[in-house]
């Protein structure tokens, strides 16, 4: 099984220096669970701590933070044989991800 761990801020998305290594570690520890699921996608949604919006991304900022209220969310995509897990990170913020610093 392949495990992908992404981070998602209002103005950033993709691989993460903070979260992606966790996916690699989980991939080493999980067994094969058959043909129904071949990949597991985990997406950590990051809240912005400072609420400083970029001038052209105000709508994206508001939409992203409204979406956080609907998390966590788990989806099974049968044709793709994929499970997705979306959750709001309570330990890191978008600013942590951008600076690549991790708080203890």
C-alpha angles and dihedrals in degrees: 000000000000119000122200121189118192136173124223126197127168090266103022137057137169142049116010133212087210103041108024094072088057089059090051091051093048090049090059093050103044124086128222110276099192134263099309094079123031100161138032119200118197120188123190111204111211125211118216109241098197100042090219104152123202108242097247097039103062093118092047090050093052094044092050094051092047088052091057089069090064095056144143099056130170122194132183114206103196099190092048091041088227136137118204126197119191119186140159113251111232095184104052135036133210088260091057090052093048093050093041092227120133124205117222 
